[in-house]
Amino acid sequence: MNSQDLTEVRADIWLWAARFFQTRSLAKQMLSSGKIEIGGQPIQPSRLLRTGDVLHITRANELYVINVLALS
């Protein structure tokens, strides 16, 4: 299976694989604490991401807006 076959992947796995967080545990922690949203709604680690989703990540006093262009 290659990345073009994927249509959905768990949010915690994608955030770790895309290197937004050093470990999957850190990604899960941020997701569970409500600091990552899609469409203004906090998401859980098991949320399936699709190409085209827009994530809003709040870290410290900064807001990152991430467009999901590909899945890994």
N, CA, C and O atoms as a GROMACS GRO file, in nm:
protein
  288
    1MET      N    1   0.085  -0.118   0.000
    1MET     CA    2   0.000   0.000   0.000
    1MET      C    3   0.089   0.124   0.000
    1MET      O    4   0.182   0.133   0.081
    2ASN      N    5   0.063   0.217  -0.089
    2ASN     CA    6   0.139   0.343  -0.088
    2ASN      C    7   0.049   0.457  -0.044
    2ASN      O    8  -0.071   0.437  -0.024
    3SER      N    9   0.106   0.575  -0.029
    3SER     CA   10   0.031   0.689   0.027
    3SER      C   11  -0.085   0.731  -0.062
    3SER      O   12  -0.178   0.794  -0.013
    4GLN      N   13  -0.082   0.698  -0.190
    4GLN     CA   14  -0.192   0.735  -0.278
    4GLN      C   15  -0.314   0.647  -0.256
    4GLN      O   16  -0.425   0.683  -0.297
    5ASP      N   17  -0.296   0.530  -0.192
    5ASP     CA   18  -0.407   0.441  -0.163
    5ASP      C   19  -0.483   0.483  -0.038
    5ASP      O   20  -0.597   0.441  -0.018
    6LEU      N   21  -0.422   0.565   0.046
    6LEU     CA   22  -0.485   0.606   0.171
    6LEU      C   23  -0.589   0.714   0.146
    6LEU      O   24  -0.564   0.810   0.073
    7THR      N   25  -0.707   0.696   0.206
    7THR     CA   26  -0.809   0.800   0.197
    7THR      C   27  -0.832   0.864   0.333
    7THR      O   28  -0.882   0.977   0.342
    8GLU      N   29  -0.797   0.791   0.440
    8GLU     CA   30  -0.814   0.842   0.576
    8GLU      C   31  -0.702   0.788   0.665
    8GLU      O   32  -0.653   0.677   0.643
    9VAL      N   33  -0.663   0.866   0.764
    9VAL     CA   34  -0.564   0.821   0.863
    9VAL      C   35  -0.596   0.891   0.996
    9VAL      O   36  -0.644   1.004   0.997
   10ARG      N   37  -0.568   0.822   1.106
   10ARG     CA   38  -0.595   0.880   1.238
   10ARG      C   39  -0.517   1.010   1.257
   10ARG      O   40  -0.404   1.023   1.210
   11ALA      N   41  -0.578   1.105   1.325
   11ALA     CA   42  -0.517   1.237   1.346
   11ALA      C   43  -0.386   1.227   1.423
   11ALA      O   44  -0.288   1.293   1.386
   12ASP      N   45  -0.381   1.146   1.530
   12ASP     CA   46  -0.258   1.137   1.608
   12ASP      C   47  -0.142   1.077   1.527
   12ASP      O   48  -0.028   1.121   1.540
   13ILE      N   49  -0.172   0.980   1.445
   13ILE     CA   50  -0.068   0.919   1.361
   13ILE      C   51  -0.020   1.017   1.256
   13ILE      O   52   0.101   1.028   1.232
   14TRP      N   53  -0.112   1.088   1.192
   14TRP     CA   54  -0.072   1.182   1.086
   14TRP      C   55   0.012   1.297   1.142
   14TRP      O   56   0.112   1.334   1.082
   15LEU      N   57  -0.028   1.353   1.256
   15LEU     CA   58   0.048   1.463   1.316
   15LEU      C   59   0.188   1.421   1.352
   15LEU      O   60   0.283   1.499   1.337
   16TRP      N   61   0.204   1.298   1.400
   16TRP     CA   62   0.337   1.246   1.432
   16TRP      C   63   0.416   1.217   1.304
   16TRP      O   64   0.532   1.255   1.295
   17ALA      N   65   0.355   1.152   1.207
   17ALA     CA   66   0.424   1.117   1.082
   17ALA      C   67   0.466   1.241   1.004
   17ALA      O   68   0.569   1.241   0.937
   18ALA      N   69   0.386   1.348   1.012
   18ALA     CA   70   0.418   1.472   0.943
   18ALA      C   71   0.516   1.558   1.024
   18ALA      O   72   0.554   1.667   0.981
   19ARG      N   73   0.555   1.510   1.140
   19ARG     CA   74   0.656   1.572   1.227
   19ARG      C   75   0.612   1.705   1.289
   19ARG      O   76   0.694   1.794   1.311
   20PHE      N   77   0.483   1.717   1.317
   20PHE     CA   78   0.438   1.833   1.392
   20PHE      C   79   0.466   1.811   1.541
   20PHE      O   80   0.478   1.907   1.617
   21PHE      N   81   0.477   1.683   1.581
   21PHE     CA   82   0.511   1.646   1.719
   21PHE      C   83   0.616   1.537   1.714
   21PHE      O   84   0.617   1.454   1.624
   22GLN      N   85   0.707   1.537   1.813
   22GLN     CA   86   0.818   1.441   1.815
   22GLN      C   87   0.772   1.299   1.840
   22GLN      O   88   0.834   1.204   1.791
   23THR      N   89   0.663   1.283   1.915
   23THR     CA   90   0.613   1.149   1.944
   23THR      C   91   0.462   1.145   1.922
   23THR      O   92   0.394   1.248   1.924
   24ARG      N   93   0.413   1.024   1.901
   24ARG     CA   94   0.269   1.008   1.886
   24ARG      C   95   0.198   1.041   2.018
   24ARG      O   96   0.085   1.091   2.018
   25SER      N   97   0.263   1.013   2.130
   25SER     CA   98   0.205   1.044   2.261
   25SER      C   99   0.182   1.194   2.278
   25SER      O  100   0.079   1.235   2.331
   26LEU      N  101   0.276   1.276   2.232
   26LEU     CA  102   0.258   1.422   2.240
   26LEU      C  103   0.142   1.466   2.150
   26LEU      O  104   0.063   1.553   2.188
   27ALA      N  105   0.132   1.407   2.034
   27ALA     CA  106   0.021   1.440   1.944
   27ALA      C  107  -0.113   1.404   2.009
   27ALA      O  108  -0.208   1.482   2.005
   28LYS      N  109  -0.120   1.284   2.071
   28LYS     CA  110  -0.242   1.242   2.140
   28LYS      C  111  -0.277   1.336   2.254
   28LYS      O  112  -0.394   1.370   2.273
   29GLN      N  113  -0.176   1.378   2.329
   29GLN     CA  114  -0.198   1.469   2.442
   29GLN      C  115  -0.257   1.602   2.394
   29GLN      O  116  -0.351   1.653   2.454
   30MET      N  117  -0.201   1.657   2.288
   30MET     CA  118  -0.253   1.784   2.234
   30MET      C  119  -0.395   1.768   2.182
   30MET      O  120  -0.480   1.856   2.202
   31LEU      N  121  -0.422   1.657   2.115
   31LEU     CA  122  -0.556   1.632   2.064
   31LEU      C  123  -0.656   1.616   2.178
   31LEU      O  124  -0.765   1.673   2.174
   32SER      N  125  -0.620   1.538   2.277
   32SER     CA  126  -0.710   1.513   2.390
   32SER      C  127  -0.738   1.638   2.473
   32SER      O  128  -0.844   1.649   2.535
   33SER      N  129  -0.644   1.732   2.474
   33SER     CA  130  -0.662   1.854   2.553
   33SER      C  131  -0.742   1.960   2.477
   33SER      O  132  -0.768   2.067   2.532
   34GLY      N  133  -0.781   1.932   2.354
   34GLY     CA  134  -0.866   2.025   2.278
   34GLY      C  135  -0.790   2.138   2.211
   34GLY      O  136  -0.851   2.237   2.172
   35LYS      N  137  -0.660   2.126   2.196
   35LYS     CA  138  -0.580   2.232   2.137
   35LYS      C  139  -0.569   2.220   1.985
   35LYS      O  140  -0.504   2.302   1.920
   36ILE      N  141  -0.633   2.119   1.928
   36ILE     CA  142  -0.633   2.101   1.783
   36ILE      C  143  -0.778   2.090   1.738
   36ILE      O  144  -0.854   2.009   1.790
   37GLU      N  145  -0.815   2.172   1.641
   37GLU     CA  146  -0.954   2.179   1.597
   37GLU      C  147  -0.964   2.168   1.445
   37GLU      O  148  -0.870   2.199   1.371
   38ILE      N  149  -1.080   2.123   1.402
   38ILE     CA  150  -1.119   2.129   1.262
   38ILE      C  151  -1.255   2.196   1.259
   38ILE      O  152  -1.348   2.151   1.326
   39GLY      N  153  -1.267   2.303   1.184
   39GLY     CA  154  -1.395   2.374   1.174
   39GLY      C  155  -1.444   2.429   1.306
   39GLY      O  156  -1.565   2.437   1.329
   40GLY      N  157  -1.351   2.468   1.394
   40GLY     CA  158  -1.389   2.525   1.523
   40GLY      C  159  -1.424   2.422   1.629
   40GLY      O  160  -1.457   2.459   1.742
   41GLN      N  161  -1.418   2.294   1.596
   41GLN     CA  162  -1.452   2.188   1.690
   41GLN      C  163  -1.326   2.109   1.728
   41GLN      O  164  -1.252   2.067   1.639
   42PRO      N  165  -1.301   2.090   1.857
   42PRO     CA  166  -1.186   2.008   1.898
   42PRO      C  167  -1.204   1.865   1.846
   42PRO      O  168  -1.315   1.815   1.836
   43ILE      N  169  -1.093   1.802   1.812
   43ILE     CA  170  -1.100   1.665   1.760
   43ILE      C  171  -1.026   1.570   1.853
   43ILE      O  172  -0.939   1.611   1.929
   44GLN      N  173  -1.062   1.444   1.845
   44GLN     CA  174  -1.001   1.340   1.926
   44GLN      C  175  -0.891   1.270   1.847
   44GLN      O  176  -0.889   1.280   1.724
   45PRO      N  177  -0.799   1.200   1.914
   45PRO     CA  178  -0.690   1.132   1.846
   45PRO      C  179  -0.737   1.032   1.740
   45PRO      O  180  -0.668   1.009   1.641
   46SER      N  181  -0.853   0.973   1.759
   46SER     CA  182  -0.903   0.873   1.665
   46SER      C  183  -0.974   0.933   1.544
   46SER      O  184  -1.014   0.861   1.453
   47ARG      N  185  -0.989   1.064   1.542
   47ARG     CA  186  -1.055   1.131   1.428
   47ARG      C  187  -0.979   1.099   1.301
   47ARG      O  188  -0.857   1.111   1.297
   48LEU      N  189  -1.050   1.058   1.197
   48LEU     CA  190  -0.988   1.026   1.070
   48LEU      C  191  -0.972   1.152   0.987
   48LEU      O  192  -1.069   1.222   0.959
   49LEU      N  193  -0.849   1.181   0.948
   49LEU     CA  194  -0.821   1.297   0.864
   49LEU      C  195  -0.827   1.257   0.718
   49LEU      O  196  -0.795   1.144   0.681
   50ARG      N  197  -0.868   1.352   0.636
   50ARG     CA  198  -0.872   1.333   0.491
   50ARG      C  199  -0.796   1.447   0.425
   50ARG      O  200  -0.779   1.554   0.484
   51THR      N  201  -0.751   1.424   0.305
   51THR     CA  202  -0.687   1.530   0.228
   51THR      C  203  -0.786   1.645   0.215
   51THR      O  204  -0.903   1.623   0.184
   52GLY      N  205  -0.740   1.767   0.240
   52GLY     CA  206  -0.827   1.884   0.232
   52GLY      C  207  -0.872   1.936   0.368
   52GLY      O  208  -0.920   2.049   0.377
   53ASP      N  209  -0.857   1.857   0.474
   53ASP     CA  210  -0.892   1.905   0.608
   53ASP      C  211  -0.800   2.020   0.647
   53ASP      O  212  -0.684   2.025   0.605
   54VAL      N  213  -0.853   2.114   0.726
   54VAL     CA  214  -0.774   2.227   0.774
   54VAL      C  215  -0.772   2.221   0.927
   54VAL      O  216  -0.875   2.232   0.992
   55LEU      N  217  -0.652   2.202   0.982
   55LEU     CA  218  -0.634   2.193   1.126
   55LEU      C  219  -0.591   2.327   1.183
   55LEU      O  220  -0.512   2.399   1.122
   56HIS      N  221  -0.643   2.360   1.300
   56HIS     CA  222  -0.598   2.477   1.375
   56HIS      C  223  -0.532   2.426   1.502
   56HIS      O  224  -0.599   2.365   1.586
   57ILE      N  225  -0.402   2.449   1.516
   57ILE     CA  226  -0.326   2.400   1.630
   57ILE      C  227  -0.283   2.520   1.714
   57ILE      O  228  -0.218   2.613   1.663
   58THR      N  229  -0.318   2.518   1.842
   58THR     CA  230  -0.278   2.624   1.935
   58THR      C  231  -0.165   2.570   2.022
   58THR      O  232  -0.183   2.474   2.097
   59ARG      N  233  -0.046   2.634   2.012
   59ARG     CA  234   0.070   2.599   2.094
   59ARG      C  235   0.125   2.726   2.152
   59ARG      O  236   0.154   2.823   2.081
   60ALA      N  237   0.138   2.726   2.285
   60ALA     CA  238   0.180   2.847   2.357
   60ALA      C  239   0.081   2.958   2.320
   60ALA      O  240  -0.039   2.941   2.341
   61ASN      N  241   0.127   3.069   2.268
   61ASN     CA  242   0.039   3.178   2.226
   61ASN      C  243   0.035   3.190   2.075
   61ASN      O  244   0.007   3.298   2.022
   62GLU      N  245   0.062   3.081   2.005
   62GLU     CA  246   0.065   3.084   1.860
   62GLU      C  247  -0.042   2.993   1.803
   62GLU      O  248  -0.074   2.889   1.861
   63LEU      N  249  -0.098   3.032   1.689
   63LEU     CA  250  -0.197   2.953   1.618
   63LEU      C  251  -0.138   2.912   1.485
   63LEU      O  252  -0.095   2.996   1.407
   64TYR      N  253  -0.137   2.781   1.459
   64TYR     CA  254  -0.090   2.728   1.332
   64TYR      C  255  -0.211   2.679   1.254
   64TYR      O  256  -0.296   2.609   1.308
   65VAL      N  257  -0.218   2.714   1.128
   65VAL     CA  258  -0.324   2.665   1.040
   65VAL      C  259  -0.258   2.570   0.941
   65VAL      O  260  -0.173   2.611   0.862
   66ILE      N  261  -0.298   2.444   0.946
   66ILE     CA  262  -0.235   2.339   0.867
   66ILE      C  263  -0.336   2.282   0.768
   66ILE      O  264  -0.444   2.237   0.807
   67ASN      N  265  -0.302   2.284   0.640
   67ASN     CA  266  -0.382   2.221   0.536
   67ASN      C  267  -0.327   2.081   0.512
   67ASN      O  268  -0.208   2.065   0.486
   68VAL      N  269  -0.412   1.981   0.519
   68VAL     CA  270  -0.369   1.843   0.495
   68VAL      C  271  -0.366   1.823   0.342
   68VAL      O  272  -0.470   1.817   0.277
   69LEU      N  273  -0.246   1.813   0.289
   69LEU     CA  274  -0.228   1.798   0.144
   69LEU      C  275  -0.210   1.652   0.104
   69LEU      O  276  -0.244   1.613  -0.007
   70ALA      N  277  -0.156   1.572   0.196
   70ALA     CA  278  -0.132   1.430   0.166
   70ALA      C  279  -0.136   1.351   0.296
   70ALA      O  280  -0.118   1.406   0.405
   71LEU      N  281  -0.161   1.223   0.284
   71LEU     CA  282  -0.165   1.133   0.399
   71LEU      C  283  -0.045   1.041   0.393
   71LEU      O  284   0.004   1.007   0.285
   72SER      N  285   0.003   1.001   0.511
   72SER     CA  286   0.116   0.909   0.514
   72SER      C  287   0.088   0.796   0.610
   72SER      O  288   0.171   0.708   0.627
   0.00000   0.00000   0.00000
